């Protein structure tokens, strides 16, 4: 005869006899009732949004400060109080020959540059005085 047929079946809600009832009670977890569909806890949403904005502002401020610091480090320094050289214009005259206009402080230099040498062709003082006088000189 079949031994399983002689044993009575237990309902599904009754725990097996090998486990004590205290371990089953502690194993069950109480879950909160589900929220009403379509509702959102707005206080947590606004708090998260505010924290995100503060973090973004901090990162942007830090990036701005680092860029300012790098700008000071990378900017060419003046030598003995003199301004660095600025190349205003360069015109190629041949394969390796150029005519270059360089500005340093309140002077402009016209240089002839070749593969072997650099020659000063002209030196001009910049006219920072009256702009109408400079336009009259250009018309002649």
Secondary structure, DSSP 4 states (H G I P E B T S, - for coil): --HHHHSPPPPTTSPPTTS-HHHHHHH----PPPPPTT---HHHHHHHHHHHHHHHHHHHHHHHHHHHHHHHHHSPPPBTTBPPPEEEEEEE-SSS-EEEEEEETTEEEEEEE-SS-EEEEEEEE---S-HHHHHHHHH-
